[in-house]
Amino acid sequence: MLNNTSNAYSIKQPKFEALQKSFHVTLYQETTQEIETKNTTKQSICQLIRENKQITKIELAQKIGVSESAIKQQLATLKRAGTIKRIGCTKAGYWEISTNIELP
């Protein structure tokens, strides 16, 4: 359960250690710098979508300078928050930014 949650929110996996009669779990918290970087990435994604609604994940990654997997994680977060949604199929579709939500 914790592993799935950490994957969903892009945080470091918890560490489980078995001891003699118990166990130890280490949970990790994001640093302020990591949070600011993610917020900046989200803002950049939204700006680029405003400029080109048909932009691809690969193009986003190239323009922002992060990996495609980082873009996928941030897009998933923006979709879960209702900030953006994908209209249509992967190749012929486009991104839509919600007008009811303040952009990051």
Secondary structure, DSSP 8 states (H G I E B T S, - for coil): -HHHHHHHTT----EEEE-SSSEEEE-----HHHHHHHHHHHHHHHHHHHH-TT--HHHHHHHHTS-HHHHHHHHHHHHHTTSEEEES-TTT-EEEE-SSS---
